[in-house]
């Protein structure tokens, strides 16, 4: 998972400072990859920004889930785009092809460039379930293989829209406010914490069977006060 990656990378760095004899290798690749690799035993811990699918539970019945953080999925546009708020229905309409021009949504007369994620992505899976309500994506979505790639495409494309984990928002893109419970809510850590922001998910680690040894100790470190400060430092939402 490229969403969980920065948390685990930073945690591994800090953990290895404390335990110089330990070597923790961290690599991303999408949630499906993380779940497959830990299920097949090629890694000790898998990272996923979504829940297990039924097919994965059937294939890897011994996987144990550890929730390490919460994350909002932010909808982003280019900073020059005058549109700064959308409803979930409008976002779904952009991604299913109902809307094709920004002027239909109060913006400039520009064809919307729709940026998404590839099929290995847990962020895409969650977006498809909770924003698309399992409707098909339009055919011309530009499919990127990481949060960073979506960010960069939107940052350099004035007519683009994309979705990324909250921790990837910066000044190069604009986070869209979303209508929820009678108000426009900004994609911000505070609004995930207080329950106002509507597109929220768990960030997970998985082990094959209960974690033990180094894997157990490392997961406990991420769940500790120090580890949860790392979560916050990377722009994600700690559990407490």
N, C-alpha and C positions, 0 to 999 in steps of 0.2 A: 504494500500500500504506500503510495507516495504521500498520502495525507498523514499517516502515522509516523512516517520516516523521520521528519525533523525532530520529533520528540524523542524517539528511540536513539537516533544518532547522538543527540546531545547528552542523553542519559548515559549512553555507553561511554562517551568521553569522560564524563564525571566519575562514573563507576570505575573505569580503568585507572583514573588518577588515584583513587583510593586503594585499588587492588592492582598494582603494577604487574603482577604475574599473570593477570587474566587478559585474554584476547577475545574481544567480542566483535564479530564481523556483522555489519548491517548493510542490507541492500533492499531497494524498493522494487516495484514491478507490478503493482496492482494487487488488489485484495485477493482475487482468484488465484494468483500466483502464490501469495503467502500461505493461503489455506491449503493449496495443493502440496506445496513443499513441506509444510509441517506434517500434513497427513501422510505423506510418503516417507517421512523420516529424513529428508535431505537437509532440513534445518531444525533447530531446537525450539525456536519460537517463530510463529507466523504473525504477521501484522495485517489487520483488516479494518477498513472503515465502514463495514456493514456487518449484519448478522449472518450466520451460516444459512445457506440454502438447504432445503430438505434433501436435495440430492447429495450435498456434501455431508450432511449428518448421516445419511445412509452409507456413504462410502467410507467415511472416517468417524465411526461411532464413538471413539475414545477422546475426541477433541474436547478440551476444557477451555472455556472462555474467561478472560480477565478484562474487565472494562477499566481502561486507564485514564480516560478523559472524555469530555463531551466536545462536540464541534458543531458549529452552524455551517450550513452550506450557503455561501453568499452568491448572489447573482450580480455579475459585474458588467459594466459597460466602459467605453472610453470616456475619460474625464471631460472631453469636449461635447459629449452627447447631452442635450438639454433634458432628456428624460431621466428623472431621478427616483421615480417610484412606480411600481407595478403590482397588480394583484397576482395571486397564484394562477388564476384563470388566464390572465394575459400572458404570463410566462409560459404556461402550457401551450397557449395559442401560438406563441412565437416558435416553440420547439416542435409543434405538430404541423406547422405550415399554414395555420389559419391567418396569421399576420405575416406579411413579407416585407412591408415597408415601415420605417419608423414613423412616417407621417400618420399612419393609422393609430398610433399610440401617443400622439401629441408631440412627436419629434420632427426632425427635418426630413425632407424628401430623399431618403437613402434606402436602398435595398438592405435589409438586415442580414448581416453576416453571422451565421449561427455556429458557435463553437461549443463542442462537447468533449466527451471522453470516449476512449475505446472500450470494447466489451469486457476487458479484464478488470475494469475499474469499479471499485466499491462505491465511489462517489456517484458514478453514472447509475449504478443499480439502485441506490437510495433515491436519487433524483427521479428515476423512472417510476419508482413505486409511489413516492410521496408528492411529487410535483406533477408528473405526467399521468398519475393514476393508472399506470400501465398502458397508456395509449402509445401508439407507435411514434417514434421520432420521424421528422421529415427526412427525405433522402439525402439532402445536401448538407447535413451537419458536418463540420470539419472536426474529425475525431482526433484528439490529442492523447498522448500516452502519459501525461502527468499534470498535476495542478500547475506546476511552473510553466509548462508549455501553453496551457490555456491562458494563464495570466499574461504571458508574453505576447500571444496572438492578439488578445483584446487590447493590450497596452499600445500596440502598434497599428491597430485597425479601427479608424473612427466609427465605422458602422457596426462594429461587432458587439455581441453579447456572449457571455460565458458563465460557467458556474465553477466555484473553487471552494476549498476549505477556508474557513475564517482566517486562519493563520497566514494565508497567502495574500491578504489584502494589503496594499500599500498605496502611496500617492500616485502611482502610475495607472491605477484603475479606479473606477468609482463603484462603490457598493450601492446597490439599489435598495431603497426602502420597500418593505412588503406590507401590504394591508393585512392586519390580523387583529381580531377582536375589537374592531372599531377604531383602530389607529394605524398610522404608518410607522413601521418599526425598522430601525436601522440595523444592518447586520453588524453587531458588536458583541464582544464578550459579555458585557454587562447585561445585554438583552437575552443572551442565551442563559445566563445565570438566573435572571429573574423570571424566566419562563415566557417572556413576551415574544421572542423571535420564534416563528413557527417551523423553520426547517432545521431540526436539530437531530443529531444521531450520536451513538456511542462510538468511541474509537477503541478497538479491541486488540488484545494479544491472544494467541491460541497456543496451547501445548498439546502434544499427543499423550493423553493421560495426565494426571496431576503433575504440575511442575515440581521438579526436584533438583537438588544440587544447585549449580550455578544459575540455571534458568529461574528457579524459585527465588533465589536471592536477588537476582536482577529485577524480576517483576516486583518483588517486595520493595526494592529501592525506588522504582518508578511510582509505586503507590504511597511511598512515605512522604512526609512533609517536604523534604528536599526535592524529591522527584516531581511532586505536584507543582512546586515552584518552577521547575523546568517546563512543565506543561504550559503554565501561564506565560512564562518568558517567551515561548515559541508562538504565542498568540492563540492558544487553544484554551479550553475551559476546564479548570480543575474539578475534581469530583466533589470537593467540599466547599 
